[in-house]
Amino acid sequence: MAIDNDWVSPLFERIEKEKEYLIELTREMVKIPTVNPKFELDEDLNREAEFQNFLEPELQSLGFETEQCVPEDLPGRPNLIGKKPGTEKRSLTLCGHVDVVPVGDLNLWSVNPFSAEIREDRIYGRGALDMKGGLAAYITGCKAIQEIGLDLQGELSVHAVVDEEAGGFGCMDLLKRYRPGDAVLIGEPTYGAIQPSEGGLEWVRVTFRGKNSHAGWRYNSIYPQTPEHQKPAPGVNALELGVLFLNNLRELERDWGMRKYHPSLPPGITTINPGVMIAGAGFGEDGRPEITNNPAITPDTCVIEFDLKFLPTETKEQVRQEFEDFVQHFCQQFSWTRDHPATVTWDLAGLHFPPLNTSTEHPLVQSLVGSITGLGQKPRIEGFVAVTDAAHYAGAGCDGVIYGPNGDGFHGIDEYVDIESLVTTAKVSAKAVVEWCGIS
């Protein structure tokens, strides 16, 4: 939407004046520990509700109508929704997750992870980069828009969501209750790059069933026996079937890496990562072996769980079929697995990230490009190599772009966000808000 740009310089100048506000907002956010309780259960660390209670009046002071809503399966962990009324046609959402991963070994940190200490123009602390800094920058941009008196035409929303680090179930619940908007900006750390695409992700389990027996008779299944020797029926080791499958699966992963390509993502991004492997005897109601601590038993159950990534241009149906075809062909190689084929289970823990594939010509992308160029920087359009809540917006039919600040140490030690990159993020995102929503 072409609009008069006389407001751009005043907007950027106002954001410069709000720099201390941005710094302090980020620090106050970091000081409230919001470790996802699915990873570490500790009431002193699991303070997402306190965080939302801190942020809600801040949004209200900026003219947002607010509401907190607790996802059905996440008791005590509210999402926060802020909304400025406007037309749905030019509606935009600014999204950030408030949960963080555990700090790990405290002895390895050079700062208190929740002190929000400033060193060398950096704010240190768990969540500073991933992604409270980006959320604070977006909110500062909204503050500057209000301070210079711009009234937006399109509806503007802020979604501060929980549980992104454990699969995005907070965002998924929110999008079942509220309209996602026409477009969404996600403030994840992108190091200043504009990222309108990310691959999809599935969790999948492959289960091999063997034949249980005493390990003392293992010789009977691998060495020829004389006719007169005692020959109890040999077992079939499901663990060995699983290992053989893993070795073969590397060829599928390599094949995908060689022939699947997306211009915004690194070659080989279509990985099939084996993350869990459990073998033992019996088959429990949870789909895993019941006995896992007795090596004297030939295991008759082997479960392998994978994190499978696919391109922004693919669908989950295509990728699932390819994977299942590979499993089927593998099982055809051996007499046992021909008669007892492996089973494939999708939707583990209800986790699924749809792909994001917003056009680089999308007006929101081009607005970000223009803003970065206007600041004298060279814009970079890339793909996000992991997954974010942008996936769930894409699955709800909402065009998304990921854009956020610089820093280091997210999910690691001495996490920090660069202060100047926060200012830049605030400027670029604020200009995009105005250009997308329009001025009434």
Kinemage of the C-alpha trace (Angstrom):
@kinemage 1
@onewidth
@group {chain A} dominant
@subgroup {mainchain}
@vectorlist {calphas} color= white
{ca met a 1} P 0.000 0.000 0.000
{ca ala a 2} L 1.532 3.296 -1.119
{ca ile a 3} L 1.334 5.914 1.616
{ca asp a 4} L 2.973 9.242 2.343
{ca asn a 5} L 6.383 8.573 3.905
{ca asp a 6} L 6.714 11.857 5.820
{ca trp a 7} L 6.278 9.832 9.022
{ca val a 8} L 9.381 7.631 8.560
{ca ser a 9} L 12.020 10.025 9.910
{ca pro a 10} L 9.902 11.017 12.930
{ca leu a 11} L 9.240 7.334 13.620
{ca phe a 12} L 12.916 6.393 13.552
{ca glu a 13} L 13.842 9.439 15.631
{ca arg a 14} L 11.254 8.469 18.195
{ca ile a 15} L 12.631 4.931 18.403
{ca glu a 16} L 16.095 6.366 19.062
{ca lys a 17} L 14.583 8.378 21.932
{ca glu a 18} L 12.934 5.191 23.203
{ca lys a 19} L 16.229 3.287 23.287
{ca glu a 20} L 16.395 3.250 27.080
{ca tyr a 21} L 12.789 2.077 27.208
{ca leu a 22} L 13.710 -0.768 24.849
{ca ile a 23} L 16.731 -1.744 26.922
{ca glu a 24} L 14.822 -1.721 30.192
{ca leu a 25} L 11.844 -3.575 28.748
{ca thr a 26} L 14.150 -6.311 27.488
{ca arg a 27} L 15.947 -6.493 30.827
{ca glu a 28} L 12.723 -6.679 32.836
{ca met a 29} L 11.529 -9.492 30.581
{ca val a 30} L 14.763 -11.441 31.026
{ca lys a 31} L 14.681 -10.981 34.804
{ca ile a 32} L 11.452 -12.992 35.000
{ca pro a 33} L 12.473 -16.656 34.592
{ca thr a 34} L 10.118 -18.414 32.191
{ca val a 35} L 11.755 -21.808 31.781
{ca asn a 36} L 9.397 -24.195 30.043
{ca pro a 37} L 8.182 -26.593 32.764
{ca lys a 38} L 8.200 -29.496 30.313
{ca phe a 39} L 12.000 -29.314 30.476
{ca glu a 40} L 12.578 -28.284 34.092
{ca leu a 41} L 9.856 -28.205 36.722
{ca asp a 42} L 10.604 -25.511 39.307
{ca glu a 43} L 8.104 -22.915 40.494
{ca asp a 44} L 10.893 -20.368 40.893
{ca leu a 45} L 11.764 -20.756 37.216
{ca asn a 46} L 8.361 -21.499 35.642
{ca arg a 47} L 6.954 -17.968 35.868
{ca glu a 48} L 5.227 -17.451 32.514
{ca ala a 49} L 2.032 -16.240 34.220
{ca glu a 50} L 4.020 -13.585 36.101
{ca phe a 51} L 5.643 -12.541 32.826
{ca gln a 52} L 2.264 -12.099 31.140
{ca asn a 53} L 0.974 -10.103 34.106
{ca phe a 54} L 3.995 -7.831 33.721
{ca leu a 55} L 3.540 -7.401 29.968
{ca glu a 56} L -0.234 -6.963 29.876
{ca pro a 57} L -0.401 -3.437 31.414
{ca glu a 58} L 2.475 -2.427 29.133
{ca leu a 59} L 0.366 -3.333 26.104
{ca gln a 60} L -2.677 -1.643 27.614
{ca ser a 61} L -0.695 1.575 28.018
{ca leu a 62} L -0.046 1.459 24.278
{ca gly a 63} L -3.729 1.274 23.443
{ca phe a 64} L -4.091 -2.484 23.042
{ca glu a 65} L -7.170 -4.309 24.249
{ca thr a 66} L -5.794 -7.342 26.075
{ca glu a 67} L -6.854 -10.806 27.123
{ca gln a 68} L -5.120 -13.773 28.683
{ca cys a 69} L -6.190 -17.270 27.714
{ca val a 70} L -4.845 -20.506 29.178
{ca pro a 71} L -4.445 -23.382 26.692
{ca glu a 72} L -6.470 -26.420 27.704
{ca asp a 73} L -3.452 -28.703 28.044
{ca leu a 74} L -1.115 -26.087 29.592
{ca pro a 75} L -2.625 -25.210 32.975
{ca gly a 76} L -1.244 -22.078 34.617
{ca arg a 77} L 0.515 -21.016 31.431
{ca pro a 78} L -1.509 -18.235 29.770
{ca asn a 79} L -1.083 -16.773 26.337
{ca leu a 80} L -1.404 -12.979 26.157
{ca ile a 81} L -3.270 -11.352 23.284
{ca gly a 82} L -3.214 -7.624 22.603
{ca lys a 83} L -5.333 -6.080 19.860
{ca lys a 84} L -5.799 -2.630 18.352
{ca pro a 85} L -9.056 -2.580 16.375
{ca gly a 86} L -8.927 -1.976 12.646
{ca thr a 87} L -9.907 -3.493 9.329
{ca glu a 88} L -9.290 -7.213 8.915
{ca lys a 89} L -8.119 -6.720 5.349
{ca arg a 90} L -4.795 -5.188 6.449
{ca ser a 91} L -4.466 -7.014 9.751
{ca leu a 92} L -1.011 -7.833 11.112
{ca thr a 93} L 0.182 -9.849 14.105
{ca leu a 94} L 3.463 -9.400 15.963
{ca cys a 95} L 4.350 -12.658 17.681
{ca gly a 96} L 6.910 -13.743 20.238
{ca his a 97} L 7.162 -16.712 22.566
{ca val a 98} L 7.824 -16.089 26.232
{ca asp a 99} L 9.075 -19.520 27.332
{ca val a 100} L 12.810 -20.279 27.414
{ca val a 101} L 14.945 -23.397 27.645
{ca pro a 102} L 16.795 -24.312 30.872
{ca val a 103} L 20.108 -22.583 31.579
{ca gly a 104} L 22.094 -25.816 31.845
{ca asp a 105} L 25.247 -25.846 33.963
{ca leu a 106} L 25.250 -22.591 35.937
{ca asn a 107} L 28.981 -22.943 36.568
{ca leu a 108} L 29.643 -22.364 32.886
{ca trp a 109} L 27.870 -18.991 32.812
{ca ser a 110} L 29.915 -15.855 33.429
{ca val a 111} L 26.753 -13.957 34.477
{ca asn a 112} L 23.597 -14.732 36.390
{ca pro a 113} L 21.265 -16.042 33.634
{ca phe a 114} L 18.384 -13.931 34.953
{ca ser a 115} L 20.231 -10.765 35.937
{ca ala a 116} L 19.955 -9.136 32.480
{ca glu a 117} L 23.441 -7.716 32.961
{ca ile a 118} L 24.719 -5.248 30.353
{ca arg a 119} L 28.244 -5.698 29.038
{ca glu a 120} L 29.742 -4.095 25.937
{ca asp a 121} L 26.379 -3.017 24.490
{ca arg a 122} L 24.917 -6.473 25.046
{ca ile a 123} L 22.132 -7.652 27.335
{ca tyr a 124} L 22.995 -11.042 28.800
{ca gly a 125} L 20.577 -13.643 30.084
{ca arg a 126} L 18.475 -16.651 29.211
{ca gly a 127} L 15.870 -15.544 26.705
{ca ala a 128} L 17.562 -12.245 25.845
{ca leu a 129} L 18.026 -13.381 22.252
{ca asp a 130} L 15.519 -16.229 22.080
{ca met a 131} L 13.319 -14.309 22.025
{ca lys a 132} L 12.384 -11.658 24.561
{ca gly a 133} L 14.607 -9.084 22.875
{ca gly a 134} L 12.757 -9.410 19.579
{ca leu a 135} L 9.384 -9.127 21.323
{ca ala a 136} L 10.569 -6.038 23.217
{ca ala a 137} L 11.763 -4.463 19.959
{ca tyr a 138} L 8.390 -5.036 18.319
{ca ile a 139} L 6.573 -3.499 21.296
{ca thr a 140} L 8.939 -0.509 21.293
{ca gly a 141} L 8.085 0.009 17.634
{ca cys a 142} L 4.389 0.044 18.566
{ca lys a 143} L 5.117 2.596 21.276
{ca ala a 144} L 6.883 4.867 18.807
{ca ile a 145} L 3.973 4.596 16.350
{ca gln a 146} L 1.621 5.714 19.094
{ca glu a 147} L 3.911 8.493 20.346
{ca ile a 148} L 4.115 10.223 16.956
{ca gly a 149} L 0.331 10.018 16.571
{ca leu a 150} L -0.111 7.533 13.715
{ca asp a 151} L -3.545 5.861 13.618
{ca leu a 152} L -3.429 2.532 11.797
{ca gln a 153} L -6.146 1.343 9.413
{ca gly a 154} L -5.525 -2.375 9.748
{ca glu a 155} L -6.001 -4.367 12.915
{ca leu a 156} L -2.732 -4.786 14.831
{ca ser a 157} L -2.258 -7.637 17.307
{ca val a 158} L 0.482 -8.791 19.645
{ca his a 159} L 0.618 -12.472 20.544
{ca ala a 160} L 2.893 -13.401 23.458
{ca val a 161} L 2.666 -17.185 23.490
{ca val a 162} L 3.866 -20.015 25.698
{ca asp a 163} L 5.369 -23.429 24.952
{ca glu a 164} L 7.091 -22.676 21.647
{ca glu a 165} L 10.243 -24.437 22.794
{ca ala a 166} L 8.292 -27.676 23.340
{ca gly a 167} L 6.419 -27.710 20.043
{ca gly a 168} L 4.343 -24.544 19.803
{ca phe a 169} L 1.257 -25.861 21.578
{ca gly a 170} L 0.542 -22.438 23.065
{ca cys a 171} L 0.414 -20.893 19.615
{ca met a 172} L -1.636 -23.768 18.214
{ca asp a 173} L -4.236 -23.301 20.931
{ca leu a 174} L -4.342 -19.530 20.384
{ca leu a 175} L -4.927 -19.952 16.661
{ca lys a 176} L -7.885 -22.236 17.335
{ca arg a 177} L -9.517 -19.417 19.300
{ca tyr a 178} L -8.517 -16.257 17.405
{ca arg a 179} L -8.198 -15.161 13.816
{ca pro a 180} L -4.489 -15.186 12.913
{ca gly a 181} L -4.560 -12.019 10.802
{ca asp a 182} L -3.523 -11.580 7.185
{ca ala a 183} L 0.184 -11.600 8.000
{ca val a 184} L 2.493 -12.187 10.939
{ca leu a 185} L 5.963 -11.042 11.958
{ca ile a 186} L 7.873 -13.408 14.228
{ca gly a 187} L 10.660 -11.801 16.297
{ca glu a 188} L 12.998 -14.793 16.487
{ca pro a 189} L 16.737 -14.010 16.207
{ca thr a 190} L 17.614 -13.866 12.508
{ca tyr a 191} L 20.775 -11.753 12.836
{ca gly a 192} L 19.135 -9.061 10.758
{ca ala a 193} L 18.145 -11.369 7.903
{ca ile a 194} L 14.622 -11.419 6.487
{ca gln a 195} L 13.382 -14.987 6.586
{ca pro a 196} L 10.082 -15.672 4.806
{ca ser a 197} L 10.530 -19.436 4.660
{ca glu a 198} L 11.272 -22.413 6.851
{ca gly a 199} L 10.937 -26.124 6.289
{ca gly a 200} L 8.308 -28.321 7.845
{ca leu a 201} L 8.993 -30.813 10.604
{ca glu a 202} L 7.529 -34.148 11.653
{ca trp a 203} L 8.243 -36.523 14.512
{ca val a 204} L 7.941 -40.148 13.461
{ca arg a 205} L 8.459 -43.498 15.165
{ca val a 206} L 9.560 -46.741 13.498
{ca thr a 207} L 8.979 -49.929 15.497
{ca phe a 208} L 10.634 -53.269 14.803
{ca arg a 209} L 9.323 -56.434 16.402
{ca gly a 210} L 11.647 -59.436 16.705
{ca lys a 211} L 11.381 -62.712 18.571
{ca asn a 212} L 12.089 -62.959 22.266
{ca ser a 213} L 14.518 -65.613 23.558
{ca his a 214} L 17.274 -66.214 26.120
{ca ala a 215} L 20.545 -64.572 25.135
{ca gly a 216} L 22.292 -67.854 26.010
{ca trp a 217} L 20.886 -69.350 22.809
{ca arg a 218} L 22.106 -66.510 20.607
{ca tyr a 219} L 24.778 -68.776 19.122
{ca asn a 220} L 21.975 -70.794 17.595
{ca ser a 221} L 20.924 -67.939 15.357
{ca ile a 222} L 24.343 -66.936 14.049
{ca tyr a 223} L 26.470 -70.135 13.864
{ca pro a 224} L 25.718 -73.426 12.029
{ca gln a 225} L 24.935 -76.286 14.435
{ca thr a 226} L 25.584 -80.019 14.157
{ca pro a 227} L 22.435 -82.152 13.830
{ca glu a 228} L 22.815 -83.815 17.229
{ca his a 229} L 23.388 -80.562 19.147
{ca gln a 230} L 20.612 -79.071 21.233
{ca lys a 231} L 18.930 -76.519 18.968
{ca pro a 232} L 16.245 -74.436 20.687
{ca ala a 233} L 14.383 -72.081 18.404
{ca pro a 234} L 16.559 -68.994 17.851
{ca gly a 235} L 15.386 -65.506 18.666
{ca val a 236} L 15.298 -62.463 16.362
{ca asn a 237} L 17.082 -59.435 17.789
{ca ala a 238} L 14.940 -56.356 17.157
{ca leu a 239} L 17.752 -54.061 18.244
{ca glu a 240} L 19.966 -55.357 15.454
{ca leu a 241} L 17.145 -54.853 12.985
{ca gly a 242} L 16.908 -51.244 14.159
{ca val a 243} L 20.643 -50.672 13.794
{ca leu a 244} L 20.560 -52.146 10.290
{ca phe a 245} L 17.675 -49.848 9.428
{ca leu a 246} L 19.548 -46.795 10.715
{ca asn a 247} L 22.530 -47.618 8.526
{ca asn a 248} L 20.279 -47.926 5.488
{ca leu a 249} L 18.325 -44.768 6.326
{ca arg a 250} L 21.446 -42.687 5.935
{ca glu a 251} L 21.175 -43.379 2.220
{ca leu a 252} L 17.665 -41.917 2.092
{ca glu a 253} L 18.841 -38.860 4.019
{ca arg a 254} L 21.788 -38.478 1.636
{ca asp a 255} L 19.505 -38.910 -1.376
{ca trp a 256} L 17.131 -36.226 -0.104
{ca gly a 257} L 20.073 -33.912 0.506
{ca met a 258} L 21.351 -34.380 -3.044
{ca arg a 259} L 18.085 -33.963 -4.927
{ca lys a 260} L 15.957 -31.692 -2.737
{ca tyr a 261} L 16.764 -27.997 -2.802
{ca his a 262} L 15.289 -24.665 -1.781
{ca pro a 263} L 17.111 -21.438 -2.752
{ca ser a 264} L 16.807 -19.878 0.711
{ca leu a 265} L 18.048 -22.879 2.704
{ca pro a 266} L 21.368 -24.720 2.976
{ca pro a 267} L 21.820 -27.919 0.960
{ca gly a 268} L 21.043 -30.987 3.010
{ca ile a 269} L 18.463 -29.291 5.231
{ca thr a 270} L 16.113 -32.260 4.723
{ca thr a 271} L 17.564 -34.236 7.611
{ca ile a 272} L 16.201 -37.369 9.276
{ca asn a 273} L 17.652 -37.213 12.764
{ca pro a 274} L 17.441 -40.326 14.963
{ca gly a 275} L 16.856 -38.817 18.387
{ca val a 276} L 15.516 -41.698 20.493
{ca met a 277} L 16.265 -45.423 20.279
{ca ile a 278} L 14.924 -47.872 22.855
{ca ala a 279} L 15.111 -51.661 22.696
{ca gly a 280} L 14.027 -54.365 25.063
{ca ala a 281} L 11.471 -57.062 25.699
{ca gly a 282} L 7.714 -56.802 25.660
{ca phe a 283} L 5.486 -54.133 24.180
{ca gly a 284} L 3.882 -51.593 26.485
{ca glu a 285} L 0.758 -49.510 26.047
{ca asp a 286} L 2.967 -46.501 25.263
{ca gly a 287} L 4.390 -48.307 22.234
{ca arg a 288} L 7.774 -48.842 23.869
{ca pro a 289} L 9.382 -52.007 25.319
{ca glu a 290} L 8.426 -52.942 28.858
{ca ile a 291} L 11.803 -54.384 29.908
{ca thr a 292} L 14.891 -52.342 29.049
{ca asn a 293} L 17.382 -53.399 31.735
{ca asn a 294} L 18.140 -57.058 31.036
{ca pro a 295} L 20.778 -57.793 28.386
{ca ala a 296} L 20.242 -61.537 28.962
{ca ile a 297} L 17.040 -61.259 26.946
{ca thr a 298} L 17.104 -61.109 23.190
{ca pro a 299} L 15.075 -57.900 22.626
{ca asp a 300} L 11.906 -58.351 20.645
{ca thr a 301} L 11.030 -54.632 20.423
{ca cys a 302} L 13.066 -51.750 19.035
{ca val a 303} L 11.621 -48.250 18.803
{ca ile a 304} L 13.406 -45.445 16.942
{ca glu a 305} L 12.037 -41.912 16.913
{ca phe a 306} L 13.099 -39.363 14.328
{ca asp a 307} L 13.003 -35.606 13.829
{ca leu a 308} L 12.298 -35.328 10.096
{ca lys a 309} L 12.604 -32.041 8.221
{ca phe a 310} L 11.304 -31.198 4.781
{ca leu a 311} L 11.359 -28.309 2.337
{ca pro a 312} L 9.062 -25.261 2.404
{ca thr a 313} L 7.728 -26.401 -0.978
{ca glu a 314} L 6.784 -29.906 0.181
{ca thr a 315} L 3.708 -31.171 1.988
{ca lys a 316} L 3.654 -33.512 4.941
{ca glu a 317} L 1.650 -35.984 2.856
{ca gln a 318} L 4.401 -36.170 0.220
{ca val a 319} L 7.169 -36.640 2.753
{ca arg a 320} L 5.280 -39.186 4.824
{ca gln a 321} L 4.661 -41.290 1.737
{ca glu a 322} L 8.329 -41.182 0.715
{ca phe a 323} L 9.428 -42.233 4.185
{ca glu a 324} L 6.875 -45.042 4.437
{ca asp a 325} L 7.882 -46.338 0.997
{ca phe a 326} L 11.493 -46.523 2.156
{ca val a 327} L 10.548 -48.470 5.286
{ca gln a 328} L 8.487 -50.886 3.217
{ca his a 329} L 11.304 -51.481 0.731
{ca phe a 330} L 13.781 -52.010 3.556
{ca cys a 331} L 11.569 -54.682 5.083
{ca gln a 332} L 11.346 -56.531 1.791
{ca gln a 333} L 15.069 -57.333 1.957
{ca phe a 334} L 14.846 -59.931 4.742
{ca ser a 335} L 12.601 -62.929 5.333
{ca trp a 336} L 11.732 -61.954 8.916
{ca thr a 337} L 10.783 -58.349 8.150
{ca arg a 338} L 8.873 -59.420 5.048
{ca asp a 339} L 6.593 -61.416 7.331
{ca his a 340} L 6.851 -58.975 10.274
{ca pro a 341} L 7.246 -55.505 8.712
{ca ala a 342} L 8.135 -52.460 10.782
{ca thr a 343} L 5.331 -50.088 11.707
{ca val a 344} L 5.454 -46.318 11.209
{ca thr a 345} L 3.710 -43.945 13.630
{ca trp a 346} L 3.251 -40.234 12.921
{ca asp a 347} L 2.077 -37.290 15.034
{ca leu a 348} L 4.205 -38.197 18.043
{ca ala a 349} L 3.166 -36.047 21.014
{ca gly a 350} L 0.843 -34.193 18.632
{ca leu a 351} L 3.839 -32.341 17.196
{ca his a 352} L 3.760 -31.070 13.627
{ca phe a 353} L 5.236 -27.927 12.077
{ca pro a 354} L 3.786 -27.024 8.670
{ca pro a 355} L 6.217 -25.437 6.208
{ca leu a 356} L 6.409 -21.671 5.748
{ca asn a 357} L 6.894 -20.476 2.190
{ca thr a 358} L 6.005 -16.788 1.887
{ca ser a 359} L 6.970 -15.248 -1.457
{ca thr a 360} L 10.014 -12.989 -1.473
{ca glu a 361} L 7.804 -10.548 -3.424
{ca his a 362} L 5.250 -10.420 -0.617
{ca pro a 363} L 4.554 -6.789 0.430
{ca leu a 364} L 5.649 -7.491 3.999
{ca val a 365} L 8.974 -8.897 2.813
{ca gln a 366} L 9.507 -5.963 0.475
{ca ser a 367} L 8.671 -3.512 3.261
{ca leu a 368} L 11.405 -5.030 5.414
{ca val a 369} L 13.813 -4.911 2.467
{ca gly a 370} L 13.070 -1.227 1.923
{ca ser a 371} L 13.501 -0.390 5.596
{ca ile a 372} L 16.853 -2.141 5.888
{ca thr a 373} L 18.049 -0.536 2.670
{ca gly a 374} L 16.930 2.876 3.937
{ca leu a 375} L 19.063 2.375 7.041
{ca gly a 376} L 22.117 1.955 4.821
{ca gln a 377} L 22.371 -1.800 5.281
{ca lys a 378} L 22.277 -4.577 2.716
{ca pro a 379} L 19.155 -6.709 3.127
{ca arg a 380} L 19.557 -10.479 3.216
{ca ile a 381} L 16.679 -12.805 2.402
{ca glu a 382} L 17.230 -16.286 3.775
{ca gly a 383} L 15.334 -19.254 5.144
{ca phe a 384} L 15.085 -20.154 8.831
{ca val a 385} L 16.932 -23.436 9.342
{ca ala a 386} L 15.032 -24.527 12.471
{ca val a 387} L 11.285 -24.205 13.132
{ca thr a 388} L 9.255 -21.459 14.786
{ca asp a 389} L 5.665 -20.560 15.560
{ca ala a 390} L 5.536 -19.061 12.070
{ca ala a 391} L 4.766 -22.620 10.985
{ca his a 392} L 1.488 -22.671 12.895
{ca tyr a 393} L 0.409 -19.337 11.415
{ca ala a 394} L 1.250 -20.681 7.959
{ca gly a 395} L -0.831 -23.755 8.712
{ca ala a 396} L -3.712 -21.412 9.590
{ca gly a 397} L -3.376 -19.660 6.221
{ca cys a 398} L -1.460 -16.617 7.448
{ca asp a 399} L 1.563 -15.283 5.535
{ca gly a 400} L 4.560 -15.050 7.827
{ca val a 401} L 8.027 -13.530 7.955
{ca ile a 402} L 10.669 -14.094 10.624
{ca tyr a 403} L 12.803 -11.087 11.487
{ca gly a 404} L 14.757 -10.291 14.626
{ca pro a 405} L 17.966 -9.158 16.303
{ca asn a 406} L 21.581 -10.318 16.583
{ca gly a 407} L 23.337 -12.016 19.459
{ca asp a 408} L 24.675 -15.387 20.488
{ca gly a 409} L 24.327 -18.205 22.977
{ca phe a 410} L 20.660 -19.020 22.550
{ca his a 411} L 20.009 -22.520 23.911
{ca gly a 412} L 23.577 -22.293 25.183
{ca ile a 413} L 25.860 -20.515 27.641
{ca asp a 414} L 26.051 -16.725 28.155
{ca glu a 415} L 23.145 -15.927 25.884
{ca tyr a 416} L 23.019 -12.270 24.878
{ca val a 417} L 21.311 -9.876 22.502
{ca asp a 418} L 23.061 -6.963 20.815
{ca ile a 419} L 21.467 -3.662 21.847
{ca glu a 420} L 21.977 -1.823 18.562
{ca ser a 421} L 20.380 -4.694 16.696
{ca leu a 422} L 17.355 -4.320 18.972
{ca val a 423} L 17.058 -0.678 17.922
{ca thr a 424} L 17.332 -1.655 14.263
{ca thr a 425} L 14.735 -4.386 14.732
{ca ala a 426} L 12.366 -1.867 16.327
{ca lys a 427} L 12.793 0.567 13.424
{ca val a 428} L 12.427 -1.994 10.648
{ca ser a 429} L 9.439 -3.745 12.224
{ca ala a 430} L 7.664 -0.465 13.082
{ca lys a 431} L 7.969 0.807 9.528
{ca ala a 432} L 6.640 -2.519 8.250
{ca val a 433} L 3.664 -2.257 10.630
{ca val a 434} L 2.716 1.167 9.296
{ca glu a 435} L 3.220 0.243 5.655
{ca trp a 436} L 1.231 -2.973 5.987
{ca cys a 437} L -1.628 -1.655 8.104
{ca gly a 438} L -1.806 1.769 6.481
{ca ile a 439} L -2.644 5.097 8.113
{ca ser a 440} L -6.235 6.185 8.654
